[in-house]
Amino acid sequence: MAQKGNIHTLIVGAGTSGLLIAQGLKKVAIFEAETSTAYQTRPRDLTPDATTGLPVYNGKTGELVVEMEAENPCRVSRKKLRILFMEGIDVRYGKEADGVALVEEGDEEGKVKLCFKDGTSAVGDVVVGADGARSRVRECVVGEEAARLTENPLCITSIHPDHGTVFWISIQDVPDPSDPSTWTFQLLMSWLNNPLPASANNHQGRMAFFKTRAEEWAEPWRSAGRWVKRDTRIPLDAGRYWERARKWDNRAGRMTLCSDAAHPMTPHRGQGLNNALQDSSHFVAAMVAAASGGKSLAEAVDAYDAEVLERGTLEMWISLKQTMFIHNWETLMASPMVKMGMHQARKEEGGGSCVDYRGGREGGI
Ligand SMILES: Cc1cc2nc3c(=O)[nH]c(=O)nc-3n(C[C@H](O)[C@H](O)[C@H](O)COP(=O)(O)OP(=O)(O)OC[C@H]3O[C@@H](n4cnc5c(N)ncnc54)[C@H](O)[C@@H]3O)c2cc1C
């Protein structure tokens, strides 16, 4: 969809949402903090296709606990998705955004200026922060304190009844369907309130810890753990969400946020990407409405912000509840995963005990 008017959009972050916005609007500049090499070789990824629901097993016995309901769930490779979304887009690599401010005087008064760590800057009509969960743009828009994320006490994802650790396995890539030795898998181990032992602060220690834990699992998780090569890098992530999320001042439509920058969420309901796609499409529609004169920039961005904030924070709280409930055998069957499967959260599903999770950790967590 081409932009009809003269709104020059500066996009911070060439992830899923940033690239999609760039595809949807013609007059943009897209800035990515990573160098082109680091960006292309980034090891993190999402995962492949399942055509039915997602089964959850008892990690200790291997018994099926529940089949999470889902309509045509699809796991995708983040790398392949990015390559697809990048077609025809000129990403400016090595441009780490560090500041955003309104231009207060001169020819460009009223516009917005984006400053980079390398000392350069760019001026445009609107800045959209698509720079992920730890968004620098969010800090600039709402201030560092208000932008701060809350770390779910979660470390690195079948569910083990003895300690509630989740061990997730999914297929990442299948270059040759007839030869499983060419397939790539994603393993994710996660737990709550259970800090890693000091020995797991380095690569070797973390691998030893992972291997020891995997031995407690039934097949096929145990073998999957054994097959991980010792030199594989195991990244350590805390589950993060924006507890302080609230309406941000978009400076009359000049600055806004998209996707993880607007609603970082824990990954256990797999809804981050869906919301990234929706946000990007809505942002493009907002810019088109403003460019065509159907709405003022301020009105278009206000409406965009309000919808993103409501939908995104609803999903953020439901995902957090999911994260909390599935890491405890006693609460597993009450988790959103079991009750509502993987469909997009509806407003009426966001109330009650889900909202109680806002910082309060009710339920003893
Ligand atoms: C372990 C894990 C598993 C997940 N599993 C799923 C799943 O199963 N299903 C699902 O839907 N979602 C999942 N997600 C979430 C999903 O990956 C994200 O929601 C989605 O990728 C967000 O897209 P984005 O464009 O907001 O951010 P990203 O794709 O993270 O892109 C942000 C980009 O901004 C760049 N950047 C950061 N700071 C700056 C700066 N200051 N200046 C310039 N550039 C900057 C980064 O380098 C990056 O390229 C998972 C996430 C994790 C961590």
The ligand as an SDF file (V2000), in Angstrom:
LIG
                    3D

 53 58  0  0  0  0  0  0  0  0999 V2000
   12.3110  -16.8820   23.5530 C   0  0  0  0  0  0  0  0  0  0  0  0
   11.2000  -16.2230   22.7700 C   0  0  0  0  0  0  0  0  0  0  0  0
   10.2310  -16.9980   22.1600 C   0  0  0  0  0  0  0  0  0  0  0  0
    9.1960  -16.3800   21.4400 C   0  0  0  0  0  0  0  0  0  0  0  0
    8.2520  -17.1660   20.8750 N   0  0  0  0  0  0  0  0  0  0  0  0
    7.2370  -16.5870   20.1940 C   0  0  0  0  0  0  0  0  0  0  0  0
    6.2250  -17.3800   19.6040 C   0  0  0  0  0  0  0  0  0  0  0  0
    6.2200  -18.6150   19.7430 O   0  0  0  0  0  0  0  0  0  0  0  0
    5.2300  -16.7760   18.9250 N   0  0  0  0  0  0  0  0  0  0  0  0
    5.1780  -15.4050   18.7970 C   0  0  0  0  0  0  0  0  0  0  0  0
    4.2350  -14.8920   18.1810 O   0  0  0  0  0  0  0  0  0  0  0  0
    6.1280  -14.6090   19.3570 N   0  0  0  0  0  0  0  0  0  0  0  0
    7.1390  -15.1700   20.0330 C   0  0  0  0  0  0  0  0  0  0  0  0
    8.1080  -14.3770   20.5890 N   0  0  0  0  0  0  0  0  0  0  0  0
    7.9780  -12.9100   20.4810 C   0  0  0  0  0  0  0  0  0  0  0  0
    8.3360  -12.3590   19.0980 C   0  0  0  0  0  0  0  0  0  0  0  0
    9.6320  -12.7790   18.7390 O   0  0  0  0  0  0  0  0  0  0  0  0
    8.2920  -10.8470   19.1970 C   0  0  0  0  0  0  0  0  0  0  0  0
    7.0550  -10.4280   19.7610 O   0  0  0  0  0  0  0  0  0  0  0  0
    8.4390  -10.1430   17.8400 C   0  0  0  0  0  0  0  0  0  0  0  0
    9.6010  -10.5840   17.1890 O   0  0  0  0  0  0  0  0  0  0  0  0
    8.5280   -8.6480   18.1010 C   0  0  0  0  0  0  0  0  0  0  0  0
    8.8660   -7.9580   16.9310 O   0  0  0  0  0  0  0  0  0  0  0  0
    9.4540   -6.4850   17.0480 P   0  0  0  0  0  0  0  0  0  0  0  0
    9.5280   -5.9640   15.6570 O   0  0  0  0  0  0  0  0  0  0  0  0
    8.6970   -5.6980   18.0510 O   0  0  0  0  0  0  0  0  0  0  0  0
   10.8750   -6.6480   17.7050 O   0  0  0  0  0  0  0  0  0  0  0  0
   12.1750   -7.4240   17.2320 P   0  0  0  0  0  0  0  0  0  0  0  0
   11.8470   -8.4580   16.1950 O   0  0  0  0  0  0  0  0  0  0  0  0
   12.8480   -7.8360   18.4930 O   0  0  0  0  0  0  0  0  0  0  0  0
   13.0240   -6.2930   16.5040 O   0  0  0  0  0  0  0  0  0  0  0  0
   13.5370   -5.1540   17.1630 C   0  0  0  0  0  0  0  0  0  0  0  0
   14.7360   -4.6590   16.3410 C   0  0  0  0  0  0  0  0  0  0  0  0
   15.1260   -3.3880   16.8520 O   0  0  0  0  0  0  0  0  0  0  0  0
   16.5400   -3.3330   16.9160 C   0  0  0  0  0  0  0  0  0  0  0  0
   16.8820   -2.3270   17.9260 N   0  0  0  0  0  0  0  0  0  0  0  0
   16.8070   -2.4430   19.2890 C   0  0  0  0  0  0  0  0  0  0  0  0
   17.1770   -1.2850   19.8790 N   0  0  0  0  0  0  0  0  0  0  0  0
   17.4820   -0.4110   18.8820 C   0  0  0  0  0  0  0  0  0  0  0  0
   17.9190    0.9570   18.8510 C   0  0  0  0  0  0  0  0  0  0  0  0
   18.1190    1.6550   19.9800 N   0  0  0  0  0  0  0  0  0  0  0  0
   18.1310    1.5370   17.6460 N   0  0  0  0  0  0  0  0  0  0  0  0
   17.9240    0.8460   16.4890 C   0  0  0  0  0  0  0  0  0  0  0  0
   17.5290   -0.4440   16.4550 N   0  0  0  0  0  0  0  0  0  0  0  0
   17.2900   -1.0620   17.6340 C   0  0  0  0  0  0  0  0  0  0  0  0
   16.9520   -4.7500   17.3010 C   0  0  0  0  0  0  0  0  0  0  0  0
   18.2990   -5.0270   16.9870 O   0  0  0  0  0  0  0  0  0  0  0  0
   15.9530   -5.5800   16.4770 C   0  0  0  0  0  0  0  0  0  0  0  0
   16.4490   -5.9060   15.1870 O   0  0  0  0  0  0  0  0  0  0  0  0
    9.1440  -14.9610   21.3240 C   0  0  0  0  0  0  0  0  0  0  0  0
   10.1390  -14.1910   21.9220 C   0  0  0  0  0  0  0  0  0  0  0  0
   11.1460  -14.8130   22.6460 C   0  0  0  0  0  0  0  0  0  0  0  0
   12.1980  -13.9610   23.2920 C   0  0  0  0  0  0  0  0  0  0  0  0
  1  2  1  0
  2  3  1  0
  2 52  2  0
  3  4  2  0
  4  5  1  0
  4 50  1  0
  5  6  2  0
  6  7  1  0
  6 13  1  0
  7  8  2  0
  7  9  1  0
  9 10  1  0
 10 11  2  0
 10 12  1  0
 12 13  2  0
 13 14  1  0
 14 15  1  0
 14 50  1  0
 15 16  1  0
 16 17  1  0
 16 18  1  0
 18 19  1  0
 18 20  1  0
 20 21  1  0
 20 22  1  0
 22 23  1  0
 23 24  1  0
 24 25  2  0
 24 26  1  0
 24 27  1  0
 27 28  1  0
 28 29  2  0
 28 30  1  0
 28 31  1  0
 31 32  1  0
 32 33  1  0
 33 34  1  0
 33 48  1  0
 34 35  1  0
 35 36  1  0
 35 46  1  0
 36 37  1  0
 36 45  1  0
 37 38  2  0
 38 39  1  0
 39 40  1  0
 39 45  2  0
 40 41  1  0
 40 42  2  0
 42 43  1  0
 43 44  2  0
 44 45  1  0
 46 47  1  0
 46 48  1  0
 48 49  1  0
 50 51  2  0
 51 52  1  0
 52 53  1  0
M  END
$$$$
